[in-house]
């Protein structure tokens, strides 16, 4: 499928993560970030320009603001502010030595400052959920913000770390859950002496519940991840998946979640034990990685069980979706108004080609939208460019970030036909 719009190739443009739309409610304005380099990680001195394109009429970038709190994978969390998704935008910034949120009226240019940087926003625009980006600075390279170096938060375990609720009107902050509660919930021996953090928060469409990852680094250098759901008021914590292998997820309605992950296999179960990791798994890692790299998706699935899995929240029910077809990690999200179809992508293959595709649950069918080139030297770095596909609010358009033109750019595709 041919894109219908792309940003100019005389500069670098991108948007960020896959769970929000750069298009406003009537699809006339396309939000974008602009930067004059792509070949290194950002520093505390690098400024990201924020603006938009009236893409149907012009390829001119209309600058609105700037930020110094950003990264290549998630940008500055730039998005249209609910519930209108039109006149106001919100993004993260660094000001006066703090990470904060900025609401900007794009017509009046009036700013409203919120006291903490946000991670995700409810569909009604009444609240945001936040993590501590001062702690993320030390422990999550590639997904952190530069410029605030709080040494008190450099330690491996901070029991006061966690997730916060931020009222968008009163600007009041309250902690929903702390790290101590997560460490005490069905503890594992591999948690000891590890570096712990939370991330990848996503709120359900009805704004009542959210999912998130609790991650920690293992002795073998790998990461163990738990996938949780929780009510916004902090009640009813549920451990959705405890295999240790969790990647990208999304909500399917208000009671189901789709994630690329591993289910429990004999290999995954062994990773729960600190002594086994240290004395048995770590020495065998070279052989393990050779098996994963040199064999087919079916071999990888048998060894580690990674595939797209559909979970029913607060139950043990889980369904693996076409593991021999959808065998690669990606960034999924369901088409608005159609819970049968989701968009996702792949990481670049050995030829530096990434695939953008749709999948229908009802018939186990994939539809390739496009194949796109990356820049090979960037593929395994923190400044790589994942496609991060994003739906418009009406499900009629898909946008991606790409280096297909040897610069960072945004492509826009129109999805006009009905997908079954």
C-alpha positions as CSV (number, residue, x, y, z in Angstrom):
1,X,0.0,0.0,0.0
2,X,1.3,3.4,-0.9
3,X,1.5,6.2,1.7
4,X,-0.6,9.2,1.0
5,X,1.7,11.7,2.8
6,X,5.2,11.8,4.1
7,X,7.1,14.6,5.9
8,X,9.7,16.5,4.0
9,X,13.1,14.8,3.6
10,X,15.1,18.0,4.1
11,X,14.9,17.5,7.9
12,X,14.1,14.8,10.5
13,X,10.6,14.3,11.8
14,X,9.0,11.8,14.1
15,X,6.2,11.3,16.6
16,X,6.9,8.6,19.0
17,X,5.1,5.7,20.7
18,X,2.4,3.5,19.3
19,X,-0.5,4.0,21.7
20,X,-1.6,7.6,20.6
21,X,-2.6,9.4,17.4
22,X,-0.6,12.2,15.9
23,X,-3.8,13.1,13.9
24,X,-6.4,15.3,15.5
25,X,-10.0,14.4,15.7
26,X,-10.9,15.6,12.1
27,X,-7.6,14.2,10.7
28,X,-6.5,17.6,9.3
29,X,-3.5,18.2,11.6
30,X,-0.6,15.8,12.0
31,X,1.5,16.4,15.1
32,X,5.3,15.9,14.6
33,X,8.6,16.6,16.3
34,X,11.6,18.0,14.4
35,X,15.3,17.6,15.2
36,X,18.5,18.2,13.2
37,X,20.3,14.9,14.0
38,X,19.5,11.2,14.1
39,X,22.9,9.5,14.6
40,X,23.3,9.6,18.4
41,X,21.5,9.6,21.6
42,X,20.0,12.9,22.8
43,X,21.8,14.9,25.6
44,X,20.5,17.4,28.1
45,X,21.5,20.2,25.7
46,X,19.4,18.9,22.7
47,X,16.1,20.6,22.0
48,X,13.2,18.9,20.2
49,X,10.9,21.2,18.2
50,X,7.1,20.5,18.5
51,X,4.6,21.3,15.7
52,X,2.2,20.0,13.2
53,X,1.4,19.8,9.5
54,X,-1.8,20.8,7.7
55,X,-0.9,17.7,5.7
56,X,-3.9,17.8,3.2
57,X,-2.9,21.3,2.1
58,X,0.8,21.8,2.7
59,X,4.1,20.1,3.7
60,X,5.1,23.1,5.9
61,X,6.0,22.4,9.5
62,X,4.2,24.8,11.8
63,X,6.2,25.1,15.0
64,X,4.4,25.4,18.3
65,X,6.9,24.8,21.0
66,X,10.1,23.1,22.2
67,X,11.1,20.5,24.8
68,X,14.2,19.1,26.5
69,X,12.5,16.0,27.9
70,X,12.5,13.4,25.1
71,X,14.0,10.2,23.7
72,X,13.9,8.5,20.3
73,X,11.5,5.8,21.2
74,X,8.7,7.7,22.9
75,X,9.4,11.2,21.9
76,X,8.1,13.6,24.5
77,X,4.8,11.7,24.8
78,X,3.3,14.4,22.6
79,X,-0.4,14.0,21.9
80,X,-3.7,15.7,21.4
81,X,-5.4,16.3,24.7
82,X,-8.7,14.5,25.5
83,X,-11.6,14.9,25.3
84,X,-11.7,17.2,22.2
85,X,-8.4,16.0,20.7
86,X,-8.2,19.2,18.7
87,X,-7.4,22.6,20.3
88,X,-4.9,21.5,23.0
89,X,-1.8,19.3,23.0
90,X,0.2,17.9,25.9
91,X,3.8,16.9,26.2
92,X,6.7,16.5,28.7
93,X,9.4,19.0,29.3
94,X,12.3,19.8,31.6
95,X,12.0,23.2,33.4
96,X,13.8,24.6,36.4
97,X,15.5,21.2,37.1
98,X,12.3,19.2,37.1
99,X,10.5,17.0,34.6
100,X,7.0,18.4,34.1
101,X,4.0,18.2,31.7
102,X,2.8,21.1,29.5
103,X,-0.7,21.6,28.2
104,X,-0.6,24.0,25.3
105,X,-3.5,25.7,23.6
106,X,-2.4,25.7,19.9
107,X,-4.7,28.6,19.1
108,X,-4.0,31.0,22.0
109,X,-0.5,29.6,22.8
110,X,-1.4,29.7,26.5
111,X,0.4,27.1,28.6
112,X,-0.7,25.2,31.7
113,X,2.0,23.5,33.7
114,X,1.5,20.2,35.6
115,X,3.9,19.2,38.4
116,X,5.1,15.8,37.0
117,X,5.9,14.3,33.7
118,X,3.2,11.9,32.5
119,X,3.2,8.5,30.9
120,X,-0.4,8.0,29.8
121,X,-3.7,9.9,29.8
122,X,-7.3,8.8,30.4
123,X,-9.7,8.9,27.4
124,X,-11.8,11.5,29.2
125,X,-8.7,13.8,29.8
126,X,-9.4,14.0,33.6
127,X,-6.2,12.3,34.8
128,X,-2.8,11.1,33.9
129,X,-0.6,8.3,35.2
130,X,3.0,9.0,35.9
131,X,6.3,7.3,36.6
132,X,9.4,8.8,38.2
133,X,11.5,9.9,35.3
134,X,14.3,11.0,37.6
135,X,14.7,7.3,38.5
136,X,14.2,6.2,34.9
137,X,17.2,8.4,34.1
138,X,19.6,6.0,35.8
139,X,18.1,2.7,34.8
140,X,16.3,2.8,31.5
141,X,18.6,4.0,28.8
142,X,16.8,4.8,25.5
143,X,13.5,5.4,27.3
144,X,14.7,8.1,29.8
145,X,15.0,11.9,29.7
146,X,18.3,13.7,30.2
147,X,19.1,16.6,32.4
148,X,18.1,15.7,35.9
149,X,20.6,13.6,37.8
150,X,19.2,12.8,41.2
151,X,21.8,10.6,42.9
152,X,19.3,9.6,45.6
153,X,17.4,7.6,42.9
154,X,20.4,5.7,41.5
155,X,20.0,2.7,43.8
156,X,18.8,-0.7,42.5
157,X,15.7,-0.8,44.7
158,X,13.7,2.2,45.7
159,X,10.7,1.1,47.7
160,X,9.2,4.6,47.2
161,X,9.2,4.3,43.4
162,X,6.0,3.4,41.7
163,X,3.1,4.9,39.8
164,X,1.3,8.2,40.5
165,X,-2.2,9.6,39.7
166,X,-2.2,13.2,38.5
167,X,-5.5,15.1,38.4
168,X,-5.4,17.2,35.2
169,X,-7.6,19.9,36.8
170,X,-6.5,20.3,40.4
171,X,-2.9,19.2,39.5
172,X,-2.9,17.1,42.7
173,X,-0.6,14.1,42.8
174,X,-1.2,10.8,44.7
175,X,0.7,7.5,44.5
176,X,-1.4,4.6,43.3
177,X,1.1,1.8,44.1
178,X,4.7,1.7,45.3
179,X,7.6,-0.6,44.6
180,X,7.4,-2.2,48.0
181,X,4.0,-3.6,47.2
182,X,5.2,-5.1,43.9
183,X,8.3,-6.6,45.6
184,X,6.1,-8.2,48.3
185,X,3.6,-9.6,45.7
186,X,4.5,-13.3,45.1
187,X,8.3,-12.6,45.5
188,X,10.9,-14.5,43.5
189,X,14.5,-15.2,44.4
190,X,15.7,-13.5,41.2
191,X,14.4,-10.2,42.6
192,X,17.3,-10.0,45.1
193,X,20.0,-7.4,44.3
194,X,18.3,-6.5,41.0
195,X,17.5,-3.1,39.5
196,X,13.7,-2.6,39.6
197,X,11.5,-0.2,37.7
198,X,8.0,0.2,36.2
199,X,7.0,1.3,32.7
200,X,4.7,0.8,29.7
201,X,1.5,2.0,31.4
202,X,-1.7,1.9,29.4
203,X,-5.2,2.9,30.6
204,X,-8.3,0.9,29.5
205,X,-10.7,2.7,27.2
206,X,-13.3,3.3,30.0
207,X,-10.5,4.9,32.1
208,X,-11.2,2.5,35.1
209,X,-8.2,0.2,34.9
210,X,-4.6,0.2,33.6
211,X,-1.9,-2.3,32.7
212,X,1.9,-1.9,33.4
213,X,5.2,-3.8,33.5
214,X,7.3,-4.3,36.6
215,X,10.8,-5.1,35.3
216,X,14.1,-6.0,36.9
217,X,17.6,-7.0,35.5
218,X,18.9,-10.5,36.1
219,X,22.4,-11.8,36.9
220,X,22.7,-13.1,33.3
221,X,22.2,-9.5,32.0
222,X,18.6,-10.2,30.8
223,X,15.4,-8.6,32.1
224,X,12.5,-10.3,33.9
225,X,9.1,-8.7,33.4
226,X,5.8,-9.1,35.1
227,X,2.6,-7.9,33.4
228,X,0.0,-6.4,35.8
229,X,-3.4,-4.8,35.7
230,X,-4.7,-2.5,38.5
231,X,-7.7,-0.3,39.2
232,X,-7.0,3.4,38.9
233,X,-7.7,3.8,42.6
234,X,-5.0,1.3,43.4
235,X,-7.2,-1.7,44.2
236,X,-7.5,-5.1,42.7
237,X,-3.9,-5.8,41.6
238,X,-3.8,-8.7,39.2
239,X,-0.7,-10.5,37.9
240,X,-1.7,-11.2,34.2
241,X,1.6,-12.9,33.1
242,X,4.5,-14.1,35.2
243,X,6.6,-15.9,32.6
244,X,9.3,-13.2,32.8
245,X,9.1,-12.5,29.1
246,X,6.9,-9.5,28.3
247,X,7.1,-7.0,25.5
248,X,4.5,-4.6,24.0
249,X,0.8,-4.8,24.8
250,X,-2.5,-3.0,24.2
251,X,-6.1,-3.1,25.4
252,X,-8.8,-4.9,23.5
253,X,-11.9,-3.3,24.9
254,X,-12.0,-3.0,28.7
255,X,-11.5,-6.6,29.7
256,X,-9.0,-8.1,27.3
257,X,-5.3,-7.4,26.6
258,X,-3.1,-8.3,23.7
259,X,0.6,-8.7,24.3
260,X,3.7,-10.1,22.6
261,X,5.2,-12.3,25.3
262,X,6.2,-15.7,26.4
263,X,4.0,-18.1,28.4
264,X,5.5,-20.3,31.0
265,X,7.9,-22.9,29.5
266,X,10.6,-25.0,31.3
267,X,13.2,-22.5,30.2
268,X,11.2,-19.5,31.4
269,X,10.4,-21.1,34.8
270,X,14.1,-21.6,35.5
271,X,14.7,-17.9,35.2
272,X,12.7,-17.3,38.4
273,X,15.5,-18.7,40.5
274,X,18.6,-16.6,41.2
275,X,20.9,-19.5,41.8
276,X,19.9,-21.3,38.6
277,X,20.4,-18.1,36.6
278,X,23.9,-17.6,38.0
279,X,25.3,-21.1,37.8
280,X,23.4,-22.8,34.9
281,X,21.6,-20.3,32.6
282,X,24.3,-17.7,32.3
283,X,27.0,-20.3,31.1
284,X,24.6,-21.7,28.5
285,X,23.5,-18.3,27.1
286,X,25.8,-18.5,24.0
287,X,24.2,-21.9,22.9
288,X,20.7,-20.5,23.7
289,X,21.2,-17.4,21.6
290,X,22.6,-19.5,18.7
291,X,19.4,-21.7,18.8
292,X,17.2,-18.6,18.8
293,X,19.1,-16.9,16.0
294,X,19.7,-19.8,13.6
295,X,16.4,-21.5,13.7
296,X,12.8,-20.9,12.5
297,X,10.1,-19.1,14.5
298,X,8.6,-22.5,15.3
299,X,11.8,-23.5,17.1
300,X,11.9,-20.2,19.0
301,X,8.3,-20.7,20.0
302,X,9.0,-24.1,21.4
303,X,12.0,-22.9,23.4
304,X,10.7,-19.7,24.9
305,X,7.0,-19.6,23.9
306,X,7.0,-16.0,22.5
307,X,4.0,-15.1,20.5
308,X,1.0,-12.7,20.5
309,X,-1.3,-13.7,23.4
310,X,-4.8,-12.6,24.1
311,X,-5.5,-12.3,27.9
312,X,-8.8,-12.0,29.7
313,X,-8.1,-9.6,32.6
314,X,-8.4,-11.0,36.1
315,X,-8.7,-14.6,34.8
316,X,-6.3,-17.3,33.8
317,X,-7.7,-17.5,30.3
318,X,-5.2,-16.9,27.5
319,X,-5.1,-17.6,23.8
320,X,-2.0,-17.7,21.6
321,X,-2.7,-16.1,18.3
322,X,-1.3,-17.8,15.2
323,X,2.2,-18.3,16.6
324,X,3.6,-19.5,13.3
325,X,2.2,-16.5,11.5
326,X,2.7,-13.7,14.1
327,X,6.1,-14.9,15.2
328,X,7.9,-11.5,15.7
329,X,7.7,-8.9,18.3
330,X,5.9,-5.7,17.3
331,X,3.7,-2.8,18.6
332,X,0.0,-3.7,18.4
333,X,-3.1,-1.7,18.7
334,X,-6.7,-2.5,17.7
335,X,-8.5,-0.5,15.1
336,X,-11.0,2.0,16.7
337,X,-14.5,0.5,16.4
338,X,-13.2,-2.9,15.3
339,X,-11.9,-5.3,17.9
340,X,-11.2,-8.0,15.3
341,X,-8.4,-6.2,13.5
342,X,-5.1,-4.9,14.9
343,X,-2.1,-3.2,13.4
344,X,1.4,-4.2,14.3
345,X,4.9,-4.1,12.9
346,X,8.2,-6.1,13.0
347,X,11.7,-5.0,13.8
348,X,14.1,-4.8,10.8
349,X,15.3,-8.2,9.6
350,X,18.9,-9.1,8.5
351,X,18.3,-7.1,5.3
352,X,17.2,-4.1,7.4
353,X,13.6,-4.3,6.3
354,X,10.7,-3.9,8.7
355,X,7.1,-4.9,7.9
356,X,3.9,-3.0,8.6
357,X,0.9,-5.4,8.8
358,X,-2.7,-5.9,9.8
359,X,-4.1,-9.1,11.5
360,X,-7.6,-10.3,11.6
361,X,-8.5,-12.5,14.6
362,X,-11.6,-14.0,13.0
363,X,-9.8,-15.6,10.1
364,X,-6.1,-15.7,11.2
365,X,-5.1,-13.6,8.2
366,X,-2.4,-11.0,7.9
367,X,-2.4,-8.1,5.4
368,X,0.9,-6.5,4.6
369,X,0.6,-2.7,4.4
370,X,4.2,-1.9,3.5
371,X,7.8,-3.0,3.8
372,X,10.3,-0.3,4.8
373,X,14.0,0.1,5.0
374,X,15.9,1.1,8.1
375,X,19.4,2.3,8.4
376,X,21.4,-0.8,9.2
377,X,24.0,0.8,11.5
378,X,21.2,2.1,13.7
379,X,19.1,-1.0,14.0
380,X,20.5,-2.3,17.4
381,X,21.1,1.1,19.0
382,X,19.1,3.4,21.2
383,X,18.6,5.8,18.3
384,X,17.0,3.1,16.0
385,X,13.6,4.0,14.4
386,X,10.8,1.6,15.2
387,X,7.7,1.9,13.0
388,X,5.4,2.3,16.0
389,X,2.2,2.2,14.0
390,X,-0.6,4.4,15.2
391,X,-4.3,4.6,14.3
392,X,-6.3,7.8,13.8
393,X,-9.2,8.3,16.1
394,X,-11.7,7.1,13.5
395,X,-9.6,4.1,12.3
396,X,-9.2,5.5,8.8
397,X,-5.5,6.3,8.9
398,X,-2.3,4.7,10.1
399,X,0.9,6.7,10.7
400,X,4.4,5.4,11.3
401,X,7.9,6.7,12.0
402,X,10.5,5.4,9.5
403,X,14.0,5.9,8.2
404,X,13.0,4.6,4.8
405,X,14.3,7.8,3.1
406,X,17.6,7.8,5.1
407,X,16.2,10.5,7.4
408,X,13.6,10.2,10.2
409,X,10.2,10.8,8.8
410,X,6.5,10.2,9.2
411,X,4.4,8.2,6.7
412,X,0.6,8.3,6.6
413,X,-1.5,5.6,5.1
414,X,-5.3,5.7,4.4
415,X,-7.2,2.5,5.3
416,X,-10.4,2.9,3.2
417,X,-11.7,-0.6,2.6
418,X,-13.4,-2.8,5.2
419,X,-11.1,-5.4,6.7
420,X,-12.7,-8.6,7.8
